[in-house]
């Protein structure tokens, strides 16, 4: 088993799961990274590509991913002023790791939904 337990704050800060994995595998982070897989996108295009994300949530998540070195932000002089985002080499590496999970989810969604329905029927 992977070492997932911690017993103090020093171990917590050093834990890759708590420090990195949990921060880059949330719903929005994964969708942003996958949307940028084929190249740079302007903010508005990225938002439309994802669809159901608010401007504020997208901005917050983009800042976090930029802070972790997974994407870069580039401001293009206007008019109109445009901002685009692109994966870094590290971000592209993470997308390579996430794609099998996404493919697995697509292959298993039907049976997972059936299992959820069966569980809910027995556990009201």
MODELLER restraints for C-alpha pairs under 7 A, 6 or more apart:
rsr = mdl.restraints
at = mdl.atoms
rsr.add(forms.Gaussian(group=physical.xy_distance, feature=features.Distance(at['CA:6:A'], at['CA:12:A']), mean=5.77, stdev=0.5))
rsr.add(forms.Gaussian(group=physical.xy_distance, feature=features.Distance(at['CA:12:A'], at['CA:18:A']), mean=6.81, stdev=0.5))
rsr.add(forms.Gaussian(group=physical.xy_distance, feature=features.Distance(at['CA:13:A'], at['CA:19:A']), mean=6.29, stdev=0.5))
rsr.add(forms.Gaussian(group=physical.xy_distance, feature=features.Distance(at['CA:24:A'], at['CA:30:A']), mean=6.90, stdev=0.5))
rsr.add(forms.Gaussian(group=physical.xy_distance, feature=features.Distance(at['CA:28:A'], at['CA:61:A']), mean=6.94, stdev=0.5))
rsr.add(forms.Gaussian(group=physical.xy_distance, feature=features.Distance(at['CA:29:A'], at['CA:61:A']), mean=6.30, stdev=0.5))
rsr.add(forms.Gaussian(group=physical.xy_distance, feature=features.Distance(at['CA:31:A'], at['CA:50:A']), mean=6.77, stdev=0.5))
rsr.add(forms.Gaussian(group=physical.xy_distance, feature=features.Distance(at['CA:33:A'], at['CA:95:A']), mean=6.43, stdev=0.5))
rsr.add(forms.Gaussian(group=physical.xy_distance, feature=features.Distance(at['CA:34:A'], at['CA:95:A']), mean=6.41, stdev=0.5))
rsr.add(forms.Gaussian(group=physical.xy_distance, feature=features.Distance(at['CA:35:A'], at['CA:46:A']), mean=6.98, stdev=0.5))
rsr.add(forms.Gaussian(group=physical.xy_distance, feature=features.Distance(at['CA:35:A'], at['CA:49:A']), mean=6.95, stdev=0.5))
rsr.add(forms.Gaussian(group=physical.xy_distance, feature=features.Distance(at['CA:36:A'], at['CA:86:A']), mean=6.20, stdev=0.5))
rsr.add(forms.Gaussian(group=physical.xy_distance, feature=features.Distance(at['CA:36:A'], at['CA:87:A']), mean=6.31, stdev=0.5))
rsr.add(forms.Gaussian(group=physical.xy_distance, feature=features.Distance(at['CA:37:A'], at['CA:92:A']), mean=6.89, stdev=0.5))
rsr.add(forms.Gaussian(group=physical.xy_distance, feature=features.Distance(at['CA:39:A'], at['CA:86:A']), mean=6.12, stdev=0.5))
rsr.add(forms.Gaussian(group=physical.xy_distance, feature=features.Distance(at['CA:40:A'], at['CA:84:A']), mean=6.27, stdev=0.5))
rsr.add(forms.Gaussian(group=physical.xy_distance, feature=features.Distance(at['CA:40:A'], at['CA:85:A']), mean=5.30, stdev=0.5))
rsr.add(forms.Gaussian(group=physical.xy_distance, feature=features.Distance(at['CA:40:A'], at['CA:86:A']), mean=4.24, stdev=0.5))
rsr.add(forms.Gaussian(group=physical.xy_distance, feature=features.Distance(at['CA:41:A'], at['CA:84:A']), mean=5.25, stdev=0.5))
rsr.add(forms.Gaussian(group=physical.xy_distance, feature=features.Distance(at['CA:41:A'], at['CA:85:A']), mean=5.53, stdev=0.5))
rsr.add(forms.Gaussian(group=physical.xy_distance, feature=features.Distance(at['CA:41:A'], at['CA:86:A']), mean=6.71, stdev=0.5))
rsr.add(forms.Gaussian(group=physical.xy_distance, feature=features.Distance(at['CA:42:A'], at['CA:82:A']), mean=6.88, stdev=0.5))
rsr.add(forms.Gaussian(group=physical.xy_distance, feature=features.Distance(at['CA:42:A'], at['CA:83:A']), mean=5.56, stdev=0.5))
rsr.add(forms.Gaussian(group=physical.xy_distance, feature=features.Distance(at['CA:42:A'], at['CA:84:A']), mean=3.92, stdev=0.5))
rsr.add(forms.Gaussian(group=physical.xy_distance, feature=features.Distance(at['CA:42:A'], at['CA:85:A']), mean=6.27, stdev=0.5))
rsr.add(forms.Gaussian(group=physical.xy_distance, feature=features.Distance(at['CA:43:A'], at['CA:83:A']), mean=6.00, stdev=0.5))
rsr.add(forms.Gaussian(group=physical.xy_distance, feature=features.Distance(at['CA:43:A'], at['CA:84:A']), mean=5.75, stdev=0.5))
rsr.add(forms.Gaussian(group=physical.xy_distance, feature=features.Distance(at['CA:47:A'], at['CA:53:A']), mean=6.70, stdev=0.5))
rsr.add(forms.Gaussian(group=physical.xy_distance, feature=features.Distance(at['CA:65:A'], at['CA:71:A']), mean=6.06, stdev=0.5))
rsr.add(forms.Gaussian(group=physical.xy_distance, feature=features.Distance(at['CA:66:A'], at['CA:72:A']), mean=5.75, stdev=0.5))
rsr.add(forms.Gaussian(group=physical.xy_distance, feature=features.Distance(at['CA:69:A'], at['CA:88:A']), mean=6.89, stdev=0.5))
rsr.add(forms.Gaussian(group=physical.xy_distance, feature=features.Distance(at['CA:70:A'], at['CA:87:A']), mean=5.93, stdev=0.5))
rsr.add(forms.Gaussian(group=physical.xy_distance, feature=features.Distance(at['CA:70:A'], at['CA:88:A']), mean=5.34, stdev=0.5))
rsr.add(forms.Gaussian(group=physical.xy_distance, feature=features.Distance(at['CA:70:A'], at['CA:90:A']), mean=5.57, stdev=0.5))
rsr.add(forms.Gaussian(group=physical.xy_distance, feature=features.Distance(at['CA:70:A'], at['CA:91:A']), mean=4.00, stdev=0.5))
rsr.add(forms.Gaussian(group=physical.xy_distance, feature=features.Distance(at['CA:71:A'], at['CA:85:A']), mean=6.52, stdev=0.5))
rsr.add(forms.Gaussian(group=physical.xy_distance, feature=features.Distance(at['CA:71:A'], at['CA:86:A']), mean=5.30, stdev=0.5))
rsr.add(forms.Gaussian(group=physical.xy_distance, feature=features.Distance(at['CA:71:A'], at['CA:87:A']), mean=4.14, stdev=0.5))
rsr.add(forms.Gaussian(group=physical.xy_distance, feature=features.Distance(at['CA:71:A'], at['CA:88:A']), mean=4.86, stdev=0.5))
rsr.add(forms.Gaussian(group=physical.xy_distance, feature=features.Distance(at['CA:71:A'], at['CA:91:A']), mean=6.06, stdev=0.5))
rsr.add(forms.Gaussian(group=physical.xy_distance, feature=features.Distance(at['CA:72:A'], at['CA:85:A']), mean=5.55, stdev=0.5))
rsr.add(forms.Gaussian(group=physical.xy_distance, feature=features.Distance(at['CA:72:A'], at['CA:86:A']), mean=5.34, stdev=0.5))
rsr.add(forms.Gaussian(group=physical.xy_distance, feature=features.Distance(at['CA:72:A'], at['CA:87:A']), mean=6.31, stdev=0.5))
rsr.add(forms.Gaussian(group=physical.xy_distance, feature=features.Distance(at['CA:72:A'], at['CA:88:A']), mean=6.42, stdev=0.5))
rsr.add(forms.Gaussian(group=physical.xy_distance, feature=features.Distance(at['CA:73:A'], at['CA:83:A']), mean=6.88, stdev=0.5))
rsr.add(forms.Gaussian(group=physical.xy_distance, feature=features.Distance(at['CA:73:A'], at['CA:84:A']), mean=5.82, stdev=0.5))
rsr.add(forms.Gaussian(group=physical.xy_distance, feature=features.Distance(at['CA:73:A'], at['CA:85:A']), mean=4.68, stdev=0.5))
rsr.add(forms.Gaussian(group=physical.xy_distance, feature=features.Distance(at['CA:73:A'], at['CA:86:A']), mean=6.79, stdev=0.5))
rsr.add(forms.Gaussian(group=physical.xy_distance, feature=features.Distance(at['CA:74:A'], at['CA:83:A']), mean=5.63, stdev=0.5))
rsr.add(forms.Gaussian(group=physical.xy_distance, feature=features.Distance(at['CA:74:A'], at['CA:84:A']), mean=5.31, stdev=0.5))
rsr.add(forms.Gaussian(group=physical.xy_distance, feature=features.Distance(at['CA:74:A'], at['CA:85:A']), mean=6.33, stdev=0.5))
rsr.add(forms.Gaussian(group=physical.xy_distance, feature=features.Distance(at['CA:75:A'], at['CA:82:A']), mean=5.88, stdev=0.5))
rsr.add(forms.Gaussian(group=physical.xy_distance, feature=features.Distance(at['CA:75:A'], at['CA:83:A']), mean=4.47, stdev=0.5))
rsr.add(forms.Gaussian(group=physical.xy_distance, feature=features.Distance(at['CA:75:A'], at['CA:84:A']), mean=6.54, stdev=0.5))
rsr.add(forms.Gaussian(group=physical.xy_distance, feature=features.Distance(at['CA:76:A'], at['CA:82:A']), mean=5.04, stdev=0.5))
rsr.add(forms.Gaussian(group=physical.xy_distance, feature=features.Distance(at['CA:76:A'], at['CA:83:A']), mean=5.98, stdev=0.5))
